[in-house]
């Protein structure tokens, strides 16, 4: 499929020694299926078009990598904390694979320089975490589950994540604001809508958080869930002040 790519404005899948070196530094080896890994770094804002007019970008690899990563982290935590209950394991997994943490890991790995995007990455930091998940998807297709798990845990997760620090990190702001509302007998409501991001020409979600009739928090994100969490985080900051 990738061999049939039409030339885009300025991006082509061509051998790139710098890209290959960066990939080897991250993974520990230089893959043979080079085009598969290049695809992992093509953001949808820079989608290629093939002859059947289907967009080609990293979204499908991101979908696969997200599921694979969840499975690997679940097993890692199951073995790391043999005495902990399901609730603890679920919450800790959420902290490990939440968008902010994935973005942090991706940036630290140097993935930002490898991404092909037509949008400002600093204003849309989820691009980094999405590319990391897509890279994991590509690695799984190329090397299988066991090899991918070894690389992810040894070179990406355990080399970067301080589990004890992460356990103290708050990520579920939505649950916290709902609990505050119940405790203080205040109605908490979220309203969300989509709008087009002019810079990336992609849809984003905008969420307003109401306490009774007042907007106390606003948030945006590439998913409704992300926008709600950001609105809840802002509302909690306002309440703390």
Wavefront OBJ file of the C-alpha trace (Angstrom):
o trace
v 0.000 0.000 0.000
v 2.727 2.465 0.959
v 4.473 1.964 -2.380
v 1.457 3.512 -4.078
v 1.683 6.785 -2.158
v 1.281 9.876 -4.250
v 3.785 12.660 -3.698
v 2.512 15.067 -1.061
v 3.455 18.735 -0.683
v 6.871 18.075 0.819
v 6.826 14.729 2.614
v 7.893 11.441 1.059
v 8.630 8.012 2.432
v 12.287 7.832 1.490
v 15.269 6.312 3.288
v 16.378 8.743 5.982
v 19.595 8.011 7.868
v 18.749 10.446 10.665
v 15.327 8.846 11.182
v 16.905 5.384 11.166
v 19.456 6.418 13.807
v 16.768 7.895 16.033
v 14.627 4.781 15.678
v 17.555 2.528 16.569
v 18.304 4.678 19.614
v 14.712 4.281 20.849
v 14.180 0.598 20.019
v 17.696 -0.778 20.283
v 17.732 -2.155 16.730
v 17.266 -0.968 13.160
v 14.064 -2.484 11.721
v 13.830 -3.870 8.221
v 10.201 -2.883 7.646
v 11.212 0.755 7.503
v 8.048 2.180 5.889
v 5.802 0.692 8.603
v 7.688 2.618 11.270
v 7.696 5.820 9.219
v 3.924 5.591 8.961
v 3.713 5.585 12.772
v 4.886 9.206 12.768
v 2.491 10.611 10.141
v -0.137 12.659 11.975
v -3.583 12.886 10.419
v -3.032 16.579 9.693
v -0.338 15.496 7.216
v -2.219 12.498 5.792
v -1.077 11.020 2.544
v -3.589 10.074 -0.137
v -3.307 6.816 -2.042
v -4.854 6.137 -5.413
v -8.179 5.000 -3.943
v -8.461 8.344 -2.091
v -8.088 6.734 1.346
v -6.114 8.774 3.843
v -2.952 7.143 5.148
v -1.726 8.227 8.584
v -0.868 6.782 11.987
v -4.401 6.594 13.418
v -4.876 2.855 12.791
v -1.465 2.070 14.284
v -2.318 4.325 17.234
v -5.550 2.365 17.806
v -3.619 -0.914 17.786
v -0.778 0.390 19.935
v -3.214 1.758 22.515
v -4.776 -1.690 22.994
v -1.399 -3.459 23.075
v 0.016 -0.979 25.588
v -3.006 -1.379 27.889
v -2.505 -5.148 27.892
v 1.210 -4.915 28.616
v 0.785 -2.395 31.421
v -1.995 -4.493 32.960
v 0.297 -7.548 33.105
v 3.238 -5.455 34.357
v 1.187 -4.048 37.252
v -0.412 -7.427 38.021
v 3.060 -8.879 38.609
v 4.553 -5.761 40.230
v 1.780 -5.457 42.861
v 0.645 -9.029 43.717
v -1.294 -7.941 46.813
v -3.214 -5.006 45.330
v -6.894 -5.127 44.372
v -8.463 -4.463 40.987
v -9.317 -0.835 41.748
v -5.710 0.048 42.551
v -4.426 -1.742 39.432
v -6.981 -0.030 37.195
v -6.228 3.422 38.572
v -2.462 2.921 38.340
v -2.740 1.711 34.750
v -4.766 4.826 33.922
v -1.998 6.984 35.371
v 0.673 5.184 33.341
v -1.146 5.433 30.017
v -2.897 8.784 30.446
v -2.212 11.311 27.713
v 0.029 13.613 29.779
v 2.302 10.765 30.832
v 2.510 9.340 27.292
v 3.342 12.809 25.960
v 6.080 13.167 28.565
v 7.592 9.777 27.678
v 7.418 10.496 23.942
v 9.119 13.877 24.286
v 11.845 12.417 26.501
v 12.461 9.691 23.903
v 12.937 12.368 21.224
v 9.907 11.359 19.203
v 8.900 14.982 18.595
v 11.602 15.470 15.960
v 10.370 12.427 14.032
v 6.699 13.390 13.701
v 5.328 14.606 10.365
v 2.589 17.093 11.138
v 1.086 20.233 9.678
v 0.001 21.559 13.047
v 2.029 23.189 15.844
v 2.948 20.267 18.087
v 3.577 22.429 21.129
v -0.071 23.553 21.066
v -1.369 20.007 20.566
v 0.809 17.883 22.818
v -1.363 14.778 22.334
v 0.413 14.397 18.979
v 3.455 13.074 20.872
v 1.597 10.424 22.849
v -0.394 9.386 19.774
v 2.826 8.815 17.853
v 4.258 6.749 20.720
v 1.182 4.502 20.680
v 1.438 4.209 16.888
v 5.107 3.236 17.226
v 4.102 0.463 19.647
v 1.487 -0.688 17.121
v 4.111 -0.824 14.371
v 6.533 -2.672 16.643
v 3.853 -5.256 17.469
v 3.095 -5.888 13.787
v 6.797 -6.206 12.998
v 8.105 -8.158 15.990
v 5.122 -9.735 17.751
v 3.815 -9.394 21.286
v 6.684 -10.809 23.371
v 9.467 -8.794 21.693
v 7.327 -5.659 21.799
v 6.597 -6.131 25.505
v 10.291 -6.519 26.288
v 11.183 -3.315 24.424
v 8.290 -1.298 25.822
v 8.904 -2.300 29.438
v 12.701 -2.124 29.384
v 13.351 0.843 27.096
v 10.207 2.990 27.402
v 8.306 2.362 30.640
v 10.724 1.235 33.341
v 13.533 3.485 32.164
v 11.362 6.583 32.490
v 8.563 6.055 34.990
v 8.947 6.477 38.724
v 6.058 4.330 39.952
v 6.084 5.755 43.478
v 5.899 9.315 42.135
v 3.173 8.336 39.709
v 1.043 6.809 42.465
v 0.788 10.259 44.048
v -0.349 11.889 40.820
v -3.967 12.968 40.506
v -5.507 12.323 37.063
v -9.243 11.762 37.545
v -10.317 15.367 38.001
v -13.851 14.640 36.787
v -14.544 12.189 39.617
v -13.080 14.622 42.110
v -15.308 17.521 41.038
v -18.393 15.278 41.045
v -17.551 14.149 44.589
v -17.151 17.817 45.582
v -20.582 18.568 44.139
v -22.202 15.708 46.032
v -20.523 16.740 49.290
v -21.542 20.392 48.915
v -24.950 19.670 47.359
v -24.103 21.563 44.190
v -25.238 20.407 40.743
v -22.282 19.607 38.461
v -22.954 19.448 34.716
v -20.765 19.121 31.637
v -21.734 20.391 28.177
v -19.545 19.515 25.202
v -19.510 20.449 21.541
v -17.173 20.044 18.579
v -15.475 22.787 16.641
v -12.820 22.855 13.935
v -9.284 23.695 14.976
v -8.183 26.200 12.337
v -4.478 25.442 12.661
v -4.757 21.673 12.197
v -8.070 21.556 10.324
v -9.170 18.756 12.666
v -12.171 18.647 15.037
v -11.652 19.256 18.761
v -14.047 18.971 21.698
v -14.833 21.965 23.891
v -16.350 21.312 27.326
v -17.918 23.766 29.768
v -18.318 22.687 33.387
v -21.262 24.225 35.214
v -21.646 24.444 38.963
v -25.377 25.131 39.259
v -25.755 27.807 36.531
v -22.217 29.210 36.411
v -19.419 28.140 34.071
v -16.481 27.417 36.374
v -14.255 25.352 34.103
v -13.463 25.185 30.392
v -11.449 22.499 28.655
v -10.551 21.279 25.184
v -9.219 18.021 23.790
v -9.232 15.655 20.851
v -11.738 13.463 22.719
v -14.748 14.337 24.835
v -13.172 12.560 27.811
v -9.985 14.622 27.563
v -11.959 17.880 27.295
v -14.057 17.006 30.351
v -10.979 16.183 32.425
v -9.357 19.478 31.451
v -12.525 21.409 32.335
v -12.725 19.619 35.686
v -9.057 20.351 36.415
v -9.615 24.064 35.777
v -12.738 24.085 37.952
v -10.840 22.487 40.841
v -8.120 25.106 40.511
v -10.757 27.847 40.698
v -12.295 26.254 43.802
v -8.901 25.902 45.468
v -8.302 29.616 44.961
l 1 2 3 4 5 6 7 8 9 10 11 12 13 14 15 16 17 18 19 20 21 22 23 24 25 26 27 28 29 30 31 32 33 34 35 36 37 38 39 40 41 42 43 44 45 46 47 48 49 50 51 52 53 54 55 56 57 58 59 60 61 62 63 64 65 66 67 68 69 70 71 72 73 74 75 76 77 78 79 80 81 82 83 84 85 86 87 88 89 90 91 92 93 94 95 96 97 98 99 100 101 102 103 104 105 106 107 108 109 110 111 112 113 114 115 116 117 118 119 120 121 122 123 124 125 126 127 128 129 130 131 132 133 134 135 136 137 138 139 140 141 142 143 144 145 146 147 148 149 150 151 152 153 154 155 156 157 158 159 160 161 162 163 164 165 166 167 168 169 170 171 172 173 174 175 176 177 178 179 180 181 182 183 184 185 186 187 188 189 190 191 192 193 194 195 196 197 198 199 200 201 202 203 204 205 206 207 208 209 210 211 212 213 214 215 216 217 218 219 220 221 222 223 224 225 226 227 228 229 230 231 232 233 234 235 236 237 238 239 240 241
